[in-house]
Amino acid sequence: MKRIRITHRTEYFYREPVTFGPHRAMMRPREGHDLRIASS
């Protein structure tokens, strides 16, 4: 089975300082007869 790795980086720049809070992005493809998730 072919494996792929997806890496994503998003950067934002603001004029004023910002505070950081918890962030979570959850992206997961559907499993099917021809696609299986090896790890997440």
Buried (B, 14 or more C-beta within 10 A) or exposed (E): EEEEEEEEEEEEEEEEEEEEEEEEEEEEEEEEEEEEEEEE
